[in-house]
Amino acid sequence: MKKLSSTKGATGAAITAALALGTLQGSAAGSVGGESASTSTSASPTVCVGTQPVRSLPGPGTEVGPPDSTPLYRVLAYVDRTARARHSTVFTGLSVDDGDRAADVYRIPSKAFDADICGAAEKGVTVRLHDTDISQVDLDALAARISADMDRWNDTFQLRAVGVDSAGFVFVGVDDPAAAEPVLSKAFGRKHIRVEHMEQARLYR
């Protein structure tokens, strides 16, 4: 079984890859076993535009990774780092929209968190704050519970992937969603789980 996570890793190439995964998963949010997934309490995000001066780039000869080289990725790194340190009870996840130079931040509504993140955003960066009703800490715990039971369902379906999505749910990849969804919903609740078909991983030579 493959375990995924959308926002693990806060620096260098790690955050770039993690955010790309978060964007991929988050953009697909919608249905769980044919029913609507509850990942947000508000369809319209709260939007703020950065006002902080754009930092000057380091001088010649200084190596700068993608998270440090643009205002957008500096904001993403700040959100990831600060949310875990100060706002872990409300932070759910984040993803990147390079085209719009925007950071999509998912959190349980919090004036303190919003003020912190919006106040740190640099000019040219848009922060879109999406409402959820669960923190990443609780999502991680739910994902761990599902992963721990991976062999429990072998007679009914194959559990192939479990991962926390930035939008506020746990993605569960299985061979047979129709068989898996009612079983997993009964065991762990329906609200924060999304069940989808996933092919068995293969090694190509």
Accessible surface in RSA format (square Angstrom, percent):
REM  Atomic radii and reference values for relative SASA: ProtOr
REM  Chains: A
REM  Algorithm: Lee & Richards
REM  Probe-radius: 1.40
REM  Slices: 20
REM RES _ NUM      All-atoms   Total-Side   Main-Chain    Non-polar    All polar
REM                ABS   REL    ABS   REL    ABS   REL    ABS   REL    ABS   REL
RES MET A   1    88.84  46.0  13.26   8.8  75.58 180.0  20.96  17.8  67.88  89.9
RES LYS A   2   116.00  56.6 108.26  66.4   7.73  18.4  65.60  59.0  50.39  53.7
RES LYS A   3   124.46  60.7  95.70  58.7  28.76  68.5  60.22  54.2  64.24  68.4
RES LEU A   4    29.77  16.6  26.21  18.7   3.56   9.0  28.88  20.3   0.88   2.4
RES SER A   5    31.35  26.5  21.13  28.2  10.22  23.5  19.44  41.4  11.91  16.7
RES SER A   6     0.00   0.0   0.00   0.0   0.00   0.0   0.00   0.0   0.00   0.0
RES THR A   7     2.15   1.5   0.26   0.3   1.89   4.5   1.65   2.2   0.50   0.8
RES LYS A   8    98.52  48.1  92.22  56.6   6.29  15.0  67.59  60.8  30.93  32.9
RES GLY A   9    35.27  43.5   0.00   N/A  35.27  43.5  23.84  65.4  11.43  25.6
RES ALA A  10    31.38  28.8  23.68  36.6   7.69  17.5  23.68  33.4   7.69  20.4
RES THR A  11   101.50  72.2  97.46  98.8   4.04   9.6  65.53  88.0  35.97  54.4
RES GLY A  12    30.06  37.1   0.00   N/A  30.06  37.1  27.14  74.5   2.92   6.5
RES ALA A  13    79.88  73.4  69.07 106.6  10.81  24.6  70.05  98.7   9.83  26.0
RES ALA A  14    54.41  50.0  39.17  60.4  15.25  34.7  49.22  69.3   5.19  13.8
RES ILE A  15     2.03   1.2   2.03   1.5   0.00   0.0   2.03   1.5   0.00   0.0
RES THR A  16    46.90  33.4  45.06  45.7   1.84   4.4  45.09  60.6   1.81   2.7
RES ALA A  17    67.45  62.0  54.35  83.9  13.09  29.8  61.73  86.9   5.71  15.1
RES ALA A  18    10.41   9.6   4.82   7.4   5.59  12.7  10.03  14.1   0.37   1.0
RES LEU A  19     1.20   0.7   1.20   0.9   0.00   0.0   1.20   0.8   0.00   0.0
RES ALA A  20    57.01  52.4  48.32  74.6   8.69  19.8  52.59  74.1   4.42  11.7
RES LEU A  21    45.09  25.1  40.62  29.1   4.47  11.2  44.46  31.2   0.63   1.7
RES GLY A  22     0.00   0.0   0.00   N/A   0.00   0.0   0.00   0.0   0.00   0.0
RES THR A  23    50.05  35.6  48.17  48.8   1.87   4.5  49.61  66.6   0.43   0.7
RES LEU A  24   124.91  69.6 119.30  85.4   5.61  14.1 123.27  86.6   1.64   4.4
RES GLN A  25    19.85  11.1  13.89  10.2   5.96  14.2  17.15  36.5   2.70   2.0
RES GLY A  26    13.57  16.7   0.00   N/A  13.57  16.7   3.84  10.5   9.73  21.8
RES SER A  27    92.37  78.1  47.71  63.7  44.65 102.9  47.09 100.3  45.28  63.4
RES ALA A  28    51.28  47.2  35.92  55.4  15.36  34.9  45.72  64.4   5.56  14.7
RES ALA A  29    39.43  36.3  13.65  21.1  25.78  58.6  13.73  19.3  25.70  68.1
RES GLY A  30    38.04  46.9   0.00   N/A  38.04  46.9  32.55  89.3   5.49  12.3
RES SER A  31    53.58  45.3  51.77  69.1   1.81   4.2  24.82  52.9  28.75  40.3
RES VAL A  32     1.60   1.1   1.60   1.4   0.00   0.0   1.60   1.4   0.00   0.0
RES GLY A  33    35.05  43.2   0.00   N/A  35.05  43.2  11.96  32.8  23.09  51.7
RES GLY A  34    74.35  91.7   0.00   N/A  74.35  91.7  35.36  97.0  39.00  87.3
RES GLU A  35    95.54  54.9  89.24  67.5   6.30  15.0  25.96  50.2  69.59  56.8
RES SER A  36   101.74  86.0  74.28  99.1  27.47  63.3  48.65 103.6  53.09  74.4
RES ALA A  37    16.75  15.4   0.90   1.4  15.85  36.1   2.35   3.3  14.39  38.1
RES SER A  38    47.67  40.3  38.36  51.2   9.31  21.4  30.78  65.5  16.89  23.7
RES THR A  39    20.23  14.4  16.58  16.8   3.65   8.7   2.35   3.2  17.89  27.0
RES SER A  40    48.45  40.9  21.93  29.3  26.52  61.1  22.69  48.3  25.76  36.1
RES THR A  41    89.83  63.9  51.52  52.2  38.31  91.3  54.82  73.6  35.01  52.9
RES SER A  42    38.27  32.3  27.65  36.9  10.62  24.5  17.68  37.6  20.59  28.8
RES ALA A  43   109.62 100.8  65.37 100.9  44.26 100.7  76.51 107.7  33.11  87.7
RES SER A  44    85.74  72.5  75.21 100.4  10.53  24.3  38.08  81.1  47.66  66.8
RES PRO A  45    41.72  30.4  26.24  23.9  15.48  56.3  27.89  23.0  13.83  85.9
RES THR A  46    75.93  54.0  68.63  69.6   7.29  17.4  46.78  62.8  29.14  44.1
RES VAL A  47    81.93  53.9  52.57  47.6  29.36  70.7  52.57  45.7  29.36  79.6
RES CYS A  48    25.24  19.1  19.85  22.1   5.39  12.7  24.98  63.3   0.27   0.3
RES VAL A  49    92.36  60.8  78.61  71.2  13.75  33.1  78.75  68.4  13.61  36.9
RES GLY A  50     5.66   7.0   0.00   N/A   5.66   7.0   0.05   0.1   5.61  12.6
RES THR A  51    95.77  68.1  84.28  85.4  11.48  27.4  68.07  91.4  27.70  41.9
RES GLN A  52    76.05  42.5  75.65  55.3   0.40   1.0  12.83  27.3  63.22  47.9
RES PRO A  53    98.99  72.1  91.42  83.3   7.57  27.5  93.22  77.0   5.77  35.8
RES VAL A  54    77.46  51.0  54.29  49.1  23.18  55.8  54.29  47.2  23.18  62.9
RES ARG A  55   143.05  60.1 130.49  66.5  12.56  29.9  50.07  68.4  92.98  56.4
RES SER A  56   108.32  91.5  77.38 103.3  30.94  71.3  45.67  97.2  62.65  87.8
RES LEU A  57   116.46  64.9  92.81  66.4  23.65  59.5  92.90  65.2  23.56  63.4
RES PRO A  58    70.23  51.2  42.00  38.3  28.23 102.6  54.41  44.9  15.82  98.3
RES GLY A  59    43.73  53.9   0.00   N/A  43.73  53.9  29.09  79.8  14.64  32.8
RES PRO A  60   147.10 107.2 111.55 101.7  35.55 129.2 124.19 102.5  22.91 142.4
RES GLY A  61    85.61 105.6   0.00   N/A  85.61 105.6  44.98 123.4  40.63  91.0
RES THR A  62    77.37  55.0  55.36  56.1  22.01  52.4  37.91  50.9  39.46  59.6
RES GLU A  63   172.49  99.0 141.62 107.1  30.87  73.5  61.43 118.8 111.07  90.7
RES VAL A  64    53.77  35.4  21.07  19.1  32.71  78.8  23.95  20.8  29.82  80.9
RES GLY A  65    29.87  36.8   0.00   N/A  29.87  36.8  20.61  56.5   9.26  20.7
RES PRO A  66    74.20  54.1  68.84  62.8   5.35  19.5  73.34  60.6   0.86   5.3
RES PRO A  67     2.08   1.5   2.08   1.9   0.00   0.0   2.08   1.7   0.00   0.0
RES ASP A  68    80.30  56.2  75.61  75.3   4.69  11.1  17.23  40.6  63.06  62.9
RES SER A  69    38.73  32.7  29.02  38.7   9.71  22.4  20.17  43.0  18.55  26.0
RES THR A  70    56.06  39.9  55.68  56.4   0.38   0.9  55.43  74.5   0.63   1.0
RES PRO A  71    17.94  13.1  17.94  16.4   0.00   0.0  17.94  14.8   0.00   0.0
RES LEU A  72     9.06   5.0   8.75   6.3   0.32   0.8   8.75   6.1   0.32   0.8
RES TYR A  73    27.44  12.8  27.44  15.6   0.00   0.0  16.38  12.3  11.05  13.6
RES ARG A  74    21.39   9.0  15.69   8.0   5.70  13.6  11.83  16.2   9.56   5.8
RES VAL A  75     4.70   3.1   2.58   2.3   2.11   5.1   4.64   4.0   0.06   0.2
RES LEU A  76     0.00   0.0   0.00   0.0   0.00   0.0   0.00   0.0   0.00   0.0
RES ALA A  77     9.33   8.6   9.13  14.1   0.19   0.4   9.13  12.9   0.19   0.5
RES TYR A  78    43.56  20.3  43.51  24.8   0.05   0.1  32.58  24.5  10.98  13.5
RES VAL A  79     0.02   0.0   0.02   0.0   0.00   0.0   0.02   0.0   0.00   0.0
RES ASP A  80     0.89   0.6   0.89   0.9   0.00   0.0   0.00   0.0   0.89   0.9
RES ARG A  81   131.19  55.1 125.27  63.9   5.93  14.1  67.51  92.3  63.68  38.6
RES THR A  82     6.53   4.6   3.77   3.8   2.76   6.6   2.85   3.8   3.68   5.6
RES ALA A  83     0.00   0.0   0.00   0.0   0.00   0.0   0.00   0.0   0.00   0.0
RES ARG A  84    85.49  35.9  66.74  34.0  18.74  44.6  52.25  71.4  33.23  20.1
RES ALA A  85    85.35  78.5  42.21  65.1  43.15  98.2  52.94  74.6  32.41  85.9
RES ARG A  86   159.05  66.8 124.91  63.7  34.14  81.3  45.40  62.0 113.65  68.9
RES HIS A  87    22.80  12.5  20.64  14.3   2.15   5.5  14.99  15.5   7.80   9.1
RES SER A  88    46.28  39.1  40.92  54.6   5.36  12.4  14.97  31.9  31.32  43.9
RES THR A  89   108.95  77.5  95.14  96.5  13.81  32.9  79.35 106.6  29.59  44.7
RES VAL A  90    25.72  16.9  25.72  23.3   0.00   0.0  25.72  22.3   0.00   0.0
RES PHE A  91     3.58   1.8   3.16   2.0   0.42   1.1   3.16   1.9   0.42   1.2
RES THR A  92     0.00   0.0   0.00   0.0   0.00   0.0   0.00   0.0   0.00   0.0
RES GLY A  93     0.00   0.0   0.00   N/A   0.00   0.0   0.00   0.0   0.00   0.0
RES LEU A  94     0.46   0.3   0.46   0.3   0.00   0.0   0.46   0.3   0.00   0.0
RES SER A  95     7.66   6.5   7.66  10.2   0.00   0.0   0.00   0.0   7.66  10.7
RES VAL A  96    12.87   8.5   8.21   7.4   4.66  11.2   8.26   7.2   4.61  12.5
RES ASP A  97    41.40  29.0  36.53  36.4   4.87  11.5  13.35  31.4  28.04  28.0
RES ASP A  98    84.15  58.9  68.86  68.5  15.29  36.2  34.41  81.0  49.74  49.6
RES GLY A  99    73.92  91.2   0.00   N/A  73.92  91.2  41.29 113.3  32.63  73.1
RES ASP A 100    92.56  64.8  73.91  73.6  18.66  44.1  18.56  43.7  74.01  73.8
RES ARG A 101   115.03  48.3 114.99  58.6   0.04   0.1  46.91  64.1  68.13  41.3
RES ALA A 102     0.11   0.1   0.11   0.2   0.00   0.0   0.11   0.2   0.00   0.0
RES ALA A 103     0.00   0.0   0.00   0.0   0.00   0.0   0.00   0.0   0.00   0.0
RES ASP A 104    14.82  10.4  14.82  14.7   0.00   0.0   2.29   5.4  12.53  12.5
RES VAL A 105     0.00   0.0   0.00   0.0   0.00   0.0   0.00   0.0   0.00   0.0
RES TYR A 106    27.09  12.6  27.09  15.4   0.00   0.0   7.45   5.6  19.64  24.2
RES ARG A 107     6.54   2.7   6.54   3.3   0.00   0.0   0.00   0.0   6.54   4.0
RES ILE A 108    51.25  29.2  51.25  38.2   0.00   0.0  51.25  36.9   0.00   0.0
RES PRO A 109    74.75  54.5  54.67  49.8  20.09  73.0  55.21  45.6  19.54 121.5
RES SER A 110    25.99  22.0  14.77  19.7  11.22  25.8  13.29  28.3  12.70  17.8
RES LYS A 111   190.04  92.7 177.55 108.9  12.49  29.7 123.93 111.5  66.11  70.4
RES ALA A 112    70.12  64.5  54.14  83.6  15.98  36.3  63.72  89.7   6.40  16.9
RES PHE A 113     0.00   0.0   0.00   0.0   0.00   0.0   0.00   0.0   0.00   0.0
RES ASP A 114    27.50  19.3  27.21  27.1   0.28   0.7  14.24  33.5  13.26  13.2
RES ALA A 115    69.83  64.2  50.87  78.5  18.96  43.1  61.08  86.0   8.75  23.2
RES ASP A 116    27.47  19.2  14.84  14.8  12.63  29.9  17.63  41.5   9.84   9.8
RES ILE A 117     0.45   0.3   0.12   0.1   0.34   0.8   0.12   0.1   0.34   0.9
RES CYS A 118    29.97  22.7  23.76  26.5   6.22  14.6  17.96  45.5  12.01  13.0
RES GLY A 119    40.16  49.5   0.00   N/A  40.16  49.5  33.51  91.9   6.66  14.9
RES ALA A 120    33.39  30.7  14.66  22.6  18.73  42.6  21.50  30.3  11.89  31.5
RES ALA A 121     0.05   0.0   0.05   0.1   0.00   0.0   0.05   0.1   0.00   0.0
RES GLU A 122     6.08   3.5   6.08   4.6   0.00   0.0   4.78   9.2   1.30   1.1
RES LYS A 123   115.43  56.3 113.84  69.8   1.59   3.8  57.88  52.1  57.55  61.3
RES GLY A 124    39.54  48.8   0.00   N/A  39.54  48.8  27.07  74.3  12.47  27.9
RES VAL A 125     0.00   0.0   0.00   0.0   0.00   0.0   0.00   0.0   0.00   0.0
RES THR A 126    32.62  23.2  32.62  33.1   0.00   0.0  11.89  16.0  20.72  31.3
RES VAL A 127     0.00   0.0   0.00   0.0   0.00   0.0   0.00   0.0   0.00   0.0
RES ARG A 128    49.79  20.9  49.79  25.4   0.00   0.0  17.35  23.7  32.45  19.7
RES LEU A 129     1.10   0.6   0.62   0.4   0.48   1.2   0.62   0.4   0.48   1.3
RES HIS A 130    30.43  16.6  30.16  21.0   0.28   0.7  20.72  21.4   9.71  11.3
RES ASP A 131    29.24  20.5  28.62  28.5   0.62   1.5   0.78   1.8  28.46  28.4
RES THR A 132     2.31   1.6   0.48   0.5   1.83   4.4   0.50   0.7   1.82   2.7
RES ASP A 133    54.55  38.2  29.81  29.7  24.74  58.5  27.56  64.9  26.99  26.9
RES ILE A 134    17.97  10.2  16.62  12.4   1.35   3.2  17.97  12.9   0.00   0.0
RES SER A 135     4.87   4.1   4.76   6.4   0.11   0.3   1.05   2.2   3.82   5.4
RES GLN A 136     8.60   4.8   8.60   6.3   0.00   0.0   4.24   9.0   4.37   3.3
RES VAL A 137    86.70  57.0  82.82  75.0   3.88   9.4  84.68  73.6   2.01   5.5
RES ASP A 138    79.03  55.4  75.01  74.7   4.03   9.5  13.30  31.3  65.74  65.6
RES LEU A 139     0.00   0.0   0.00   0.0   0.00   0.0   0.00   0.0   0.00   0.0
RES ASP A 140    41.76  29.3  36.89  36.7   4.87  11.5  24.29  57.2  17.48  17.4
RES ALA A 141    54.11  49.8  45.02  69.5   9.09  20.7  52.80  74.4   1.31   3.5
RES LEU A 142    18.52  10.3  17.24  12.3   1.27   3.2  18.03  12.7   0.49   1.3
RES ALA A 143     1.43   1.3   1.43   2.2   0.00   0.0   1.43   2.0   0.00   0.0
RES ALA A 144    47.77  43.9  42.39  65.4   5.38  12.2  43.98  61.9   3.79  10.0
RES ARG A 145   127.16  53.4 119.74  61.0   7.42  17.7  55.10  75.3  72.06  43.7
RES ILE A 146     0.00   0.0   0.00   0.0   0.00   0.0   0.00   0.0   0.00   0.0
RES SER A 147    17.04  14.4  12.69  16.9   4.35  10.0  12.86  27.4   4.18   5.9
RES ALA A 148    86.58  79.6  45.54  70.3  41.04  93.4  58.88  82.9  27.70  73.4
RES ASP A 149    40.12  28.1  37.61  37.4   2.51   5.9   2.87   6.8  37.24  37.1
RES MET A 150    64.86  33.6  62.52  41.4   2.34   5.6  35.98  30.6  28.88  38.3
RES ASP A 151    99.53  69.7  86.69  86.3  12.84  30.4  30.13  70.9  69.39  69.2
RES ARG A 152   149.53  62.8 112.52  57.4  37.01  88.1  46.46  63.5 103.08  62.5
RES TRP A 153    16.30   6.5  14.60   7.1   1.71   4.0  16.30   8.7   0.00   0.0
RES ASN A 154    93.25  64.3  70.83  68.5  22.41  54.0  24.89  59.9  68.36  66.1
RES ASP A 155   154.67 108.3 114.23 113.7  40.44  95.6  40.59  95.5 114.08 113.8
RES THR A 156    70.27  50.0  48.03  48.7  22.24  53.0  24.95  33.5  45.31  68.5
RES PHE A 157     4.91   2.5   0.00   0.0   4.91  12.8   4.66   2.8   0.25   0.7
RES GLN A 158    83.64  46.8  82.88  60.6   0.76   1.8  23.26  49.5  60.38  45.8
RES LEU A 159    11.51   6.4   0.03   0.0  11.48  28.8   0.03   0.0  11.48  30.9
RES ARG A 160    38.44  16.1  33.63  17.1   4.82  11.5  10.79  14.7  27.66  16.8
RES ALA A 161     0.00   0.0   0.00   0.0   0.00   0.0   0.00   0.0   0.00   0.0
RES VAL A 162     0.00   0.0   0.00   0.0   0.00   0.0   0.00   0.0   0.00   0.0
RES GLY A 163     0.00   0.0   0.00   N/A   0.00   0.0   0.00   0.0   0.00   0.0
RES VAL A 164     5.21   3.4   5.21   4.7   0.00   0.0   5.21   4.5   0.00   0.0
RES ASP A 165     0.00   0.0   0.00   0.0   0.00   0.0   0.00   0.0   0.00   0.0
RES SER A 166     0.15   0.1   0.09   0.1   0.06   0.1   0.06   0.1   0.09   0.1
RES ALA A 167     5.76   5.3   5.50   8.5   0.26   0.6   5.50   7.7   0.26   0.7
RES GLY A 168     0.54   0.7   0.00   N/A   0.54   0.7   0.08   0.2   0.46   1.0
RES PHE A 169     2.69   1.3   2.69   1.7   0.00   0.0   2.69   1.6   0.00   0.0
RES VAL A 170     0.00   0.0   0.00   0.0   0.00   0.0   0.00   0.0   0.00   0.0
RES PHE A 171    22.54  11.3  22.54  14.0   0.00   0.0  22.54  13.7   0.00   0.0
RES VAL A 172     0.00   0.0   0.00   0.0   0.00   0.0   0.00   0.0   0.00   0.0
RES GLY A 173     0.00   0.0   0.00   N/A   0.00   0.0   0.00   0.0   0.00   0.0
RES VAL A 174     0.00   0.0   0.00   0.0   0.00   0.0   0.00   0.0   0.00   0.0
RES ASP A 175    46.89  32.8  32.91  32.8  13.99  33.1   7.14  16.8  39.76  39.7
RES ASP A 176    58.87  41.2  57.18  56.9   1.70   4.0  13.77  32.4  45.10  45.0
RES PRO A 177    35.44  25.8  35.36  32.2   0.08   0.3  35.44  29.3   0.00   0.0
RES ALA A 178    87.22  80.2  61.50  94.9  25.73  58.5  73.40 103.4  13.82  36.6
RES ALA A 179    28.82  26.5  17.22  26.6  11.60  26.4  27.03  38.1   1.79   4.7
RES ALA A 180     0.00   0.0   0.00   0.0   0.00   0.0   0.00   0.0   0.00   0.0
RES GLU A 181    13.36   7.7  13.36  10.1   0.00   0.0   2.06   4.0  11.30   9.2
RES PRO A 182    71.61  52.2  62.98  57.4   8.62  31.3  65.67  54.2   5.94  36.9
RES VAL A 183    45.35  29.8  40.25  36.4   5.10  12.3  44.08  38.3   1.27   3.4
RES LEU A 184     0.24   0.1   0.24   0.2   0.00   0.0   0.24   0.2   0.00   0.0
RES SER A 185    17.98  15.2  10.30  13.7   7.69  17.7   8.58  18.3   9.40  13.2
RES LYS A 186   191.63  93.5 156.50  96.0  35.13  83.6 108.89  98.0  82.74  88.1
RES ALA A 187    35.42  32.6   5.68   8.8  29.74  67.7  15.96  22.5  19.46  51.5
RES PHE A 188    28.31  14.2   5.72   3.5  22.59  58.8  11.10   6.7  17.21  49.3
RES GLY A 189    34.33  42.3   0.00   N/A  34.33  42.3  30.90  84.8   3.42   7.7
RES ARG A 190    98.38  41.3  90.55  46.2   7.83  18.6  40.03  54.7  58.35  35.4
RES LYS A 191   111.32  54.3 100.74  61.8  10.58  25.2  63.26  56.9  48.06  51.2
RES HIS A 192    30.54  16.7  28.10  19.5   2.44   6.3  15.64  16.1  14.90  17.3
RES ILE A 193     2.57   1.5   2.06   1.5   0.50   1.2   2.09   1.5   0.47   1.3
RES ARG A 194    18.76   7.9  18.76   9.6   0.00   0.0   0.42   0.6  18.34  11.1
RES VAL A 195     5.54   3.6   0.62   0.6   4.92  11.9   0.62   0.5   4.92  13.3
RES GLU A 196    50.83  29.2  48.06  36.4   2.76   6.6  18.92  36.6  31.91  26.0
RES HIS A 197    96.47  52.7  73.37  51.0  23.10  59.1  39.89  41.1  56.58  65.8
RES MET A 198    43.01  22.3  38.84  25.7   4.17   9.9  37.81  32.1   5.20   6.9
RES GLU A 199   122.71  70.4 111.83  84.6  10.88  25.9  57.31 110.9  65.39  53.4
RES GLN A 200    97.14  54.3  90.94  66.5   6.20  14.8  40.79  86.8  56.35  42.7
RES ALA A 201    89.94  82.7  62.31  96.2  27.62  62.8  72.52 102.1  17.42  46.1
RES ARG A 202   177.72  74.6 145.84  74.3  31.89  75.9  43.67  59.7 134.05  81.2
RES LEU A 203   144.28  80.4 113.83  81.4  30.45  76.5 115.58  81.2  28.70  77.2
RES TYR A 204   176.59  82.4 150.36  85.5  26.23  68.3 124.71  93.7  51.88  64.0
RES ARG A 205   259.00 108.7 175.42  89.4  83.58 199.0 106.35 145.3 152.65  92.5
END  Absolute sums over single chains surface
CHAIN  1 A    10235.7       7799.6       2436.1       5866.0       4369.7
END  Absolute sums over all chains
TOTAL         10235.7       7799.6       2436.1       5866.0       4369.7
